[in-house]
Amino acid sequence: MRYRYQGYNRAGQAVQGELEAGEESTIRAMLREQGVAPRTITPVVLSAKADFDLGSFFGASAKPALKDFTVFLRQWATMQSAGMTVIQTLNVLAEQTPNLAFGKVISKMAMNVQEGMTLTEALQKNKGVFDKVFINLISAGENSGTLDKILDRLAVYYEKIAAIRRKMISASMYPVIALTAVFGIVIGLLVFVVPMFQKMYSSQGGQLPGPTQALIDISNFLKSHVLHMIVIIGSIVGTIVYAFKDEEARKKVDPFILLIPVVGPLLRKSALAQFCRTLGTLTQAGVPILDAFHLAAKTAGNFEIEEAAMRVQASVKEGTTIAGPLGKEKAIPKMMVSMIAIGEQTGELEKMLIKIAEFYEDEVDAMVSGLTSLLEPILILVMGAVVVAIIIPMYLPVFKMGDMAGGG
């Protein structure tokens, strides 16, 4: 139930707003936590029209996008460090978030905490919205009394993860968009431009040069089989999407992806950066190493790296060091193994893991910048070559007629 209130804050200023709770007495307790003396509290009766939520209608998810989640975390960390209570902070964040579904989840969490739940318990009721890394780190912060510090680490962690994902998307989207443009130009020329030349040449009669005739045949084929081509292209795209989303398919595909020149090393470094940052952040917060290893492995984003980490975790469970079994894994670079070994020997494993993550994040950044610079001229050349390969055959009959006229 949502309630509208009016009252005065500690400074004697008039305030008003809306809060959600099971009953009016809970609202009064929430306002006392915020230092507000309520004058009136009235239930908000929503009409069918007012209760309509476009986001819900179109199936908007309560799970926010990563970039929105990083903003939410940074705001939470700032307010928490300023001395606001968890309930106050959650209520403010619930009203500020642009995602209405996510705002309702936050508001419900504030109500759960107000009614006596721990923050971790409130989060666990929404596992579809908050991932296991987040819940485990919040739990560690609550248990150690360092929630403000943990929130700050979480904000940094998700900001770094968001940054590396943006770089990977940037690296993949540029060639995809460019190649799509080339494909669109080719189809446009073959379906719309070539038939115009075909009509012009057929009216003049005579035999066309081989390349010109071949191009016309391809154009006719595309026009008569356009639906089949759409189905084939859709099937290829669907298969690729399935291979990246389905767990069993990714187990088979991921090892081969890492073998692709340029792409493989880039994805490997990205996965290692995410694994090390997650493991370092979790262990810094006091999460047990075996739990941290399991969670970090699941966030790596590549099954070969994940399986290697899980095998190392099994060895660590039996009492070995991390560096020993890690050195036996082909998917793990020797440099990373050496740095982890030094971290274990000096008792600064957490700091070393963060340094490794920063190293690979810088490597990914440099590779993405280099790839973008390299791909741009290559794609321009490819686009020009494809267009020329279509235009020249179409003008060959014109050149032939010009030669005949000149010879005459």
C-alpha positions as CSV (number, residue, x, y, z in Angstrom):
1,M,0.0,0.0,0.0
2,R,1.3,3.5,-0.9
3,Y,0.8,6.4,1.5
4,R,1.1,10.2,1.0
5,Y,2.4,12.1,4.0
6,Q,2.9,15.7,5.1
7,G,4.9,16.9,8.1
8,Y,8.0,18.7,9.3
9,N,11.6,17.7,9.4
10,R,14.1,18.3,12.3
11,A,14.7,21.9,11.0
12,G,11.0,22.7,11.1
13,Q,10.6,22.8,7.4
14,A,7.4,21.4,5.8
15,V,8.0,18.2,3.8
16,Q,5.8,15.9,1.9
17,G,6.1,12.7,-0.1
18,E,5.0,9.1,-0.7
19,L,6.1,5.9,0.9
20,E,5.1,2.2,0.5
21,A,4.4,-0.1,3.5
22,G,2.0,-2.7,4.7
23,E,0.2,-0.4,7.2
24,E,0.1,3.2,8.4
25,S,2.0,2.4,11.7
26,T,5.0,1.2,9.5
27,I,4.9,4.5,7.6
28,R,5.1,6.4,10.9
29,A,8.1,4.4,12.1
30,M,9.8,5.0,8.7
31,L,9.3,8.7,9.0
32,R,10.6,8.7,12.6
33,E,13.8,7.0,11.2
34,Q,14.0,9.9,8.7
35,G,13.5,12.6,11.4
36,V,10.1,13.6,10.0
37,A,7.1,14.5,12.3
38,P,4.0,13.5,10.3
39,R,1.0,15.9,10.3
40,T,-1.2,13.8,7.9
41,I,-0.8,10.3,6.4
42,T,-3.3,9.2,3.8
43,P,-3.5,6.2,1.6
44,V,-3.0,6.8,-2.1
45,V,-5.8,5.3,-4.1
46,L,-4.7,4.7,-7.7
47,S,-7.2,4.6,-10.5
48,A,-6.9,2.0,-13.2
49,K,-5.4,4.6,-15.5
50,A,-2.9,5.9,-12.9
51,D,-1.8,2.4,-12.0
52,F,-1.0,1.7,-15.7
53,D,2.7,1.2,-16.2
54,L,4.0,1.3,-19.7
55,G,7.2,-0.4,-18.7
56,S,5.3,-3.3,-17.2
57,F,2.9,-3.4,-20.2
58,F,5.9,-3.9,-22.5
59,G,7.5,-6.4,-20.2
60,A,10.2,-4.2,-18.7
61,S,12.5,-6.1,-16.4
62,A,13.0,-5.1,-12.7
63,K,16.7,-5.9,-13.3
64,P,18.4,-2.6,-14.3
65,A,20.9,-2.2,-17.1
66,L,24.5,-2.4,-15.8
67,K,25.2,1.3,-16.4
68,D,22.0,2.2,-14.5
69,F,23.0,-0.2,-11.7
70,T,26.4,1.5,-11.3
71,V,24.7,4.9,-10.9
72,F,22.4,3.3,-8.3
73,L,25.3,1.9,-6.4
74,R,27.4,5.1,-6.5
75,Q,24.4,7.1,-5.2
76,W,23.8,4.5,-2.4
77,A,27.5,4.5,-1.4
78,T,27.5,8.3,-1.3
79,M,24.4,8.6,0.9
80,Q,25.5,5.7,3.1
81,S,28.9,7.3,3.8
82,A,27.0,10.6,4.5
83,G,25.4,9.0,7.5
84,M,21.9,8.2,6.1
85,T,20.3,4.9,7.4
86,V,19.7,2.0,5.0
87,I,16.0,2.6,5.1
88,Q,16.3,6.3,4.3
89,T,18.7,5.6,1.5
90,L,16.6,2.9,-0.1
91,N,13.5,5.1,0.0
92,V,15.3,8.0,-1.7
93,L,16.7,5.7,-4.3
94,A,13.3,4.1,-5.0
95,E,11.9,7.5,-5.9
96,Q,14.9,8.5,-8.0
97,T,15.4,5.4,-10.2
98,P,13.9,5.8,-13.8
99,N,13.1,2.1,-13.9
100,L,9.7,1.8,-12.2
101,A,9.9,-1.9,-11.8
102,F,13.3,-1.7,-10.1
103,G,12.0,1.2,-8.0
104,K,9.3,-1.0,-6.6
105,V,11.8,-3.7,-5.7
106,I,13.9,-1.1,-3.8
107,S,10.8,0.2,-2.0
108,K,9.8,-3.3,-1.0
109,M,13.3,-3.9,0.3
110,A,13.1,-0.8,2.5
111,M,9.8,-2.0,3.9
112,N,11.3,-5.5,4.5
113,V,14.3,-4.0,6.4
114,Q,11.9,-1.7,8.4
115,E,9.9,-4.8,9.4
116,G,13.0,-6.5,10.8
117,M,14.8,-8.3,8.0
118,T,18.5,-7.9,7.4
119,L,19.5,-6.2,4.2
120,T,21.0,-9.5,2.9
121,E,17.6,-11.3,3.5
122,A,15.8,-8.5,1.7
123,L,18.2,-8.9,-1.2
124,Q,17.9,-12.7,-1.3
125,K,14.1,-12.3,-1.9
126,N,15.1,-10.6,-5.2
127,K,17.8,-13.0,-6.6
128,G,16.5,-12.4,-10.1
129,V,17.4,-8.7,-9.8
130,F,20.6,-8.8,-7.7
131,D,23.5,-11.2,-8.6
132,K,25.3,-13.5,-6.2
133,V,28.4,-11.4,-6.1
134,F,26.4,-8.3,-5.0
135,I,24.5,-10.3,-2.3
136,N,27.6,-11.9,-0.9
137,L,29.5,-8.6,-0.7
138,I,26.5,-6.9,1.0
139,S,26.3,-9.8,3.5
140,A,30.0,-9.5,4.2
141,G,29.6,-5.7,4.8
142,E,26.6,-6.3,7.1
143,N,28.4,-8.9,9.2
144,S,31.6,-6.8,9.5
145,G,29.8,-3.5,10.1
146,T,31.6,-2.0,7.1
147,L,28.6,-1.6,4.7
148,D,29.6,1.9,3.6
149,K,33.1,0.6,2.5
150,I,31.6,-2.4,0.8
151,L,29.2,-0.3,-1.1
152,D,32.1,1.9,-2.3
153,R,34.0,-1.2,-3.4
154,L,30.9,-2.5,-5.2
155,A,30.5,0.8,-7.0
156,V,34.1,0.7,-8.2
157,Y,33.7,-3.0,-9.1
158,Y,30.6,-2.6,-11.3
159,E,32.0,0.6,-12.8
160,K,35.1,-1.4,-13.9
161,I,33.0,-4.3,-15.2
162,A,30.7,-1.9,-17.1
163,A,33.8,-0.1,-18.6
164,I,35.3,-3.3,-19.9
165,R,32.0,-4.5,-21.3
166,R,31.6,-1.2,-23.1
167,K,35.0,-1.7,-24.7
168,M,34.2,-5.2,-25.8
169,I,30.8,-4.1,-27.3
170,S,32.6,-1.2,-29.0
171,A,35.2,-3.6,-30.5
172,S,32.5,-6.0,-31.8
173,M,29.9,-3.5,-32.9
174,Y,32.1,-1.4,-35.2
175,P,32.9,-4.2,-37.7
176,V,29.3,-5.6,-37.4
177,I,27.8,-2.2,-38.3
178,A,30.3,-1.7,-41.1
179,L,29.8,-5.1,-42.6
180,T,26.1,-4.8,-42.3
181,A,26.3,-1.5,-44.2
182,V,28.4,-3.2,-46.9
183,F,25.9,-6.1,-47.1
184,G,23.1,-3.6,-47.4
185,I,24.8,-1.7,-50.2
186,V,25.5,-4.9,-52.1
187,I,21.9,-6.1,-51.8
188,G,20.6,-2.7,-52.8
189,L,22.8,-2.6,-55.9
190,L,21.9,-6.1,-56.9
191,V,18.2,-5.8,-56.3
192,F,17.5,-2.3,-57.5
193,V,20.3,-0.9,-59.6
194,V,21.4,-4.0,-61.6
195,P,17.8,-4.6,-63.0
196,M,17.8,-1.0,-64.4
197,F,20.9,-1.8,-66.4
198,Q,19.5,-5.1,-67.4
199,K,16.4,-3.4,-69.0
200,M,18.6,-1.0,-70.8
201,Y,20.9,-3.7,-72.2
202,S,18.1,-6.1,-73.1
203,S,16.4,-3.3,-75.2
204,Q,19.6,-3.0,-77.3
205,G,20.0,-6.7,-77.9
206,G,23.3,-8.5,-78.3
207,Q,25.3,-10.8,-76.1
208,L,26.5,-9.3,-72.7
209,P,30.1,-9.8,-71.4
210,G,30.5,-12.8,-69.0
211,P,30.9,-10.8,-65.8
212,T,27.9,-8.6,-66.6
213,Q,25.7,-11.7,-67.3
214,A,26.9,-13.4,-64.1
215,L,25.9,-10.3,-62.1
216,I,22.5,-10.1,-63.7
217,D,22.0,-13.9,-62.9
218,I,22.8,-13.2,-59.3
219,S,20.4,-10.3,-59.2
220,N,17.6,-12.4,-60.7
221,F,18.3,-15.2,-58.2
222,L,18.1,-12.8,-55.2
223,K,14.9,-11.3,-56.4
224,S,13.2,-14.7,-56.9
225,H,14.5,-16.2,-53.7
226,V,14.3,-13.2,-51.3
227,L,12.2,-15.1,-48.7
228,H,14.6,-18.0,-48.7
229,M,17.5,-15.6,-48.2
230,I,15.7,-13.9,-45.3
231,V,15.1,-17.3,-43.7
232,I,18.7,-18.4,-44.2
233,I,20.1,-15.2,-42.7
234,G,17.7,-15.3,-39.8
235,S,18.7,-18.9,-39.1
236,I,22.4,-18.0,-39.1
237,V,21.9,-15.1,-36.8
238,G,19.6,-17.2,-34.5
239,T,22.3,-19.9,-34.4
240,I,25.0,-17.5,-33.4
241,V,22.8,-15.9,-30.7
242,Y,21.9,-19.4,-29.4
243,A,25.5,-20.4,-29.3
244,F,26.4,-17.4,-27.1
245,K,23.4,-17.8,-24.7
246,D,23.0,-21.5,-24.3
247,E,25.3,-23.0,-21.6
248,E,25.9,-26.3,-23.3
249,A,26.5,-24.7,-26.7
250,R,29.0,-22.2,-25.1
251,K,30.9,-25.1,-23.5
252,K,31.7,-26.3,-27.0
253,V,32.1,-22.9,-28.7
254,D,34.1,-20.9,-26.2
255,P,37.4,-23.0,-26.5
256,F,37.4,-22.5,-30.3
257,I,36.7,-18.7,-29.9
258,L,39.8,-18.3,-27.9
259,L,41.8,-19.8,-30.8
260,I,40.7,-17.1,-33.3
261,P,43.5,-14.7,-34.0
262,V,43.1,-11.3,-32.4
263,V,39.6,-12.0,-31.2
264,G,40.7,-14.9,-29.0
265,P,43.4,-13.0,-27.1
266,L,41.1,-10.1,-26.6
267,L,38.3,-12.2,-25.2
268,R,40.8,-14.1,-23.0
269,K,42.1,-10.9,-21.5
270,S,38.6,-9.6,-20.9
271,A,37.6,-12.8,-19.1
272,L,40.8,-12.9,-17.0
273,A,40.3,-9.2,-16.0
274,Q,36.7,-9.9,-14.9
275,F,37.7,-13.1,-13.0
276,C,40.6,-11.4,-11.1
277,R,38.6,-8.3,-10.3
278,T,35.7,-10.3,-8.9
279,L,38.0,-12.7,-6.9
280,G,40.0,-9.7,-5.6
281,T,36.9,-7.7,-4.6
282,L,35.3,-10.7,-2.9
283,T,38.4,-11.7,-0.9
284,Q,39.1,-8.1,0.1
285,A,35.5,-8.1,1.6
286,G,36.2,-11.2,3.6
287,V,34.3,-13.7,1.6
288,P,35.8,-17.2,2.1
289,I,38.3,-18.1,-0.7
290,L,36.4,-21.2,-1.9
291,D,33.1,-19.3,-2.2
292,A,34.9,-16.4,-3.8
293,F,36.5,-18.7,-6.4
294,H,33.2,-20.2,-7.3
295,L,31.5,-16.8,-7.8
296,A,34.5,-15.4,-9.7
297,A,34.6,-18.4,-12.0
298,K,30.9,-17.9,-12.9
299,T,31.4,-14.3,-13.8
300,A,34.4,-14.8,-16.1
301,G,32.3,-15.0,-19.2
302,N,34.2,-17.8,-20.8
303,F,33.7,-21.5,-20.1
304,E,37.3,-22.5,-20.6
305,I,38.4,-19.9,-18.0
306,E,35.5,-21.0,-15.7
307,E,36.3,-24.7,-15.9
308,A,40.0,-23.9,-15.2
309,A,39.1,-21.9,-12.1
310,M,36.7,-24.6,-10.9
311,R,39.5,-27.2,-11.1
312,V,41.8,-24.9,-9.2
313,Q,39.1,-24.4,-6.6
314,A,38.9,-28.2,-6.1
315,S,42.6,-28.3,-5.5
316,V,42.6,-25.4,-3.1
317,K,39.8,-27.2,-1.2
318,E,42.2,-30.1,-0.6
319,G,44.8,-27.7,0.9
320,T,47.1,-26.7,-2.0
321,T,48.1,-23.1,-2.9
322,I,46.3,-21.3,-5.7
323,A,49.4,-20.7,-7.9
324,G,50.3,-24.4,-8.0
325,P,47.3,-25.9,-9.7
326,L,46.7,-22.6,-11.6
327,G,50.1,-23.1,-13.3
328,K,48.9,-26.4,-14.8
329,E,46.0,-24.7,-16.6
330,K,46.8,-23.9,-20.3
331,A,44.1,-21.2,-20.3
332,I,45.9,-19.2,-17.6
333,P,48.9,-17.1,-18.6
334,K,52.2,-17.7,-16.8
335,M,52.5,-14.0,-15.9
336,M,49.2,-14.2,-14.0
337,V,50.3,-17.4,-12.2
338,S,53.6,-15.7,-11.1
339,M,51.9,-12.6,-9.8
340,I,49.4,-14.7,-7.8
341,A,52.3,-16.8,-6.4
342,I,54.0,-13.6,-5.2
343,G,50.6,-12.4,-3.7
344,E,50.3,-15.6,-1.8
345,Q,53.9,-15.5,-0.5
346,T,53.6,-11.9,0.7
347,G,50.1,-12.2,2.1
348,E,48.7,-9.6,-0.3
349,L,46.7,-11.8,-2.7
350,E,43.8,-9.5,-2.8
351,K,45.9,-6.5,-3.9
352,M,47.7,-8.6,-6.4
353,L,44.5,-9.8,-8.0
354,I,43.3,-6.2,-8.4
355,K,46.6,-5.3,-10.0
356,I,46.3,-8.2,-12.4
357,A,42.7,-7.1,-13.2
358,E,44.0,-3.5,-13.9
359,F,46.8,-4.9,-16.1
360,Y,44.4,-6.9,-18.3
361,E,41.9,-4.1,-18.4
362,D,44.6,-1.8,-19.8
363,E,45.6,-4.5,-22.3
364,V,41.9,-4.8,-23.4
365,D,41.7,-1.0,-23.8
366,A,44.9,-0.9,-25.9
367,M,43.8,-3.8,-28.1
368,V,40.4,-2.3,-28.7
369,S,41.9,1.0,-29.7
370,G,44.4,-0.7,-32.0
371,L,41.7,-2.9,-33.6
372,T,39.5,0.1,-34.2
373,S,42.3,2.0,-35.9
374,L,43.3,-1.0,-38.0
375,L,39.7,-2.0,-38.9
376,E,38.7,1.4,-40.2
377,P,40.9,1.5,-43.3
378,I,40.5,-2.2,-44.0
379,L,36.7,-1.9,-43.9
380,I,36.8,1.1,-46.2
381,L,38.9,-0.8,-48.7
382,V,36.6,-3.8,-48.5
383,M,33.5,-1.6,-49.1
384,G,35.2,0.1,-52.0
385,A,36.3,-3.2,-53.5
386,V,32.8,-4.7,-53.3
387,V,31.2,-1.7,-54.9
388,V,33.8,-1.6,-57.7
389,A,33.3,-5.3,-58.2
390,I,29.7,-4.6,-59.0
391,I,29.9,-1.3,-60.9
392,I,32.7,-2.4,-63.3
393,P,30.8,-5.5,-64.7
394,M,27.7,-3.3,-65.1
395,Y,29.5,-0.8,-67.3
396,L,31.5,-3.3,-69.3
397,P,28.9,-3.3,-72.2
398,V,29.1,0.5,-72.3
399,F,32.9,0.3,-72.6
400,K,32.5,-2.4,-75.3
401,M,30.1,-0.3,-77.3
402,G,32.5,2.7,-77.0
403,D,35.4,0.5,-78.3
404,M,33.2,-0.6,-81.3
405,A,32.2,3.0,-82.0
406,G,35.8,4.1,-81.8
407,G,36.9,1.2,-84.1
408,G,34.2,2.1,-86.6
